[in-house]
Amino acid sequence: MPRPSPTHLIAGAVAAVAILAASWASVVFGQASPAPDPRTSATATPLASDAPLGAAMWSAYYGETGVFDPANRIAQPDQTHMEVTVKAAHDGERIYFQYTFPTPVPSYYHDYLIYRDGAWMSAGSGPVGPEPHGLHEDRVTMLVDDGSVQGFANQGGWVTCHDDLAAPNMYAAADDDDVESHPVLGEIYGHDEQGKYLPQSRDNGPGWWEFSGWDAMSLENVDRYAERLDAGVFLDLWHWRSARANPIGYSDNQYVFENRNSAPGTGPFATNTASGLPRYMFDPQVTGFRALTWDALQAQEYGPEGTTFIVPGVNAVEFDPDHEWQNGDTLPRRFLRTPSDSRGAIEADGVLIPLADGTWQWQVTLSRALDTGFPQADKAFVPGRTYHAAVAVHRLGTGGRWHMVTLPFTVGLDTPADVTANRFVGDDPNWSAIAGSTRIAIYPGQTSWDWITSDAHPGGVQVRDDSMSVVGCHDEIGLGAANKEVETYLAGLTPFSPPELTVSRPGIEPGNIVLWFVVAAVAILVIAVALGRLRRG
């Protein structure tokens, strides 16, 4: 058998290196073509015939490519990304944020009671995807951290999102009864469902990022949880609500640790029902009527500046059960009130602006004291420091996880950052003179902390050692579309083609390391032998 020539040896080595490069690229960049999706697009609207507002939001949300698959908790929008412009400023005492974002169909309604055939019924639930009647308010939320929460600077809101969040959000949702009966979450903290939470709020191990599940909290560690909260291990959650707080000039205020918690104090809204009847109705002496009408509400004849909300003692009085109520009479299921303490720390001014193309734009301005005096619920802002933040937008009648979320960004007070809040002099910021930072908000699907820390996620190793930011490894627009693919994969409907990464250091499995080193060593040996023969020849 003839010996291979040096040329053949070099050619074989080159082929081996090519195989090595292809193997490396397959891990770094994944597959180019998406897997086929066997589900049916959302071409029909499963709504009551008397809900044209819900139908309009459904159409705007799903468009031509959206998918509605409630059995698998899937409600994928046609548009998987949008722009949110963020501005900030401070005056040495208060910090101000302004968020601007578009919406084709605005929603400033939320939860209503409708009189039909002698009974009051509610409309405005939290289903999979858009609320069928269009009765879910537009919202903006912002998570803020000062460096105390591990993983947030790199992964943003994903550090709070887990497979077992309350139904119908995620596919492994914790049972509400189990949460309520849990010795820590239920009996000590008083929770009856599992919302957003931090890995640092659980009994971790062996890595900081891992724990056995939502119920990984024990009685013997209750003091440890309190110590973490005292040390600032929580995310400040600014929560603007277009219907349940904005009309009275406030935003809601919350924080995330073992759950999504309300900040101390009285909230800006409460439930307007008691014993199956409304508690309050509109004051006819003030408004000229006792109730709205369902048809006018669905036609959005009541604008955001109109009487779509009730405030006892201002425009509402106690409900009169003896009034001759008519079918279609409609009352808000929430009444508004002035919030207190930390819960009332954030003032709000959300304005809806019509655009020339017939769509709309929200311009939401929030402000709060730099230091509210509630260190276990609010992060104190200090001039000269930099913070990490992430924003989410709910629109088109969506609640729960069916929002658009930004990747994490930095906020600096008098210091360069993605969003810089410089000090101003005067009563209010001159927003027209302040440069905005345009952030891309994307559809997150059911991608969760469990997913991004797993071996199946190409960057799982780097997420686990907190060494790589989602900002540095993903194209934002592409990530929004890729999250739809991940969602169908997690639901067991399609294979998974990893989204393209833009970093040079992927998550590497130990077995792959051994394979690559073996191939590289063989290639180097073959080239060395070939060069030696060439010299001897």
PyMOL commands that set and color helices and strands:
alter all, ss='L'
color gray80, all
select helices_A, chain A and resi 6-29+52-62+70-72+152-160+176-181+199-201+219-230+246-248+284-287+294-298+341-344+431-433+449-452+460-464+470-473+476-490+510-536
alter helices_A, ss='H'
color red, helices_A
select strands_A, chain A and resi 67-69+74-76+81-90+94-103+112-116+119-123+139-145+235-241+252-256+260-262+269-271+273-274+277-278+280-282+292-293+316-318+329-332+334-336+347-354+360-369+386-394+404-406+409-413+419-423+437-442
alter strands_A, ss='S'
color yellow, strands_A
deselect
rebuild
show_as cartoon
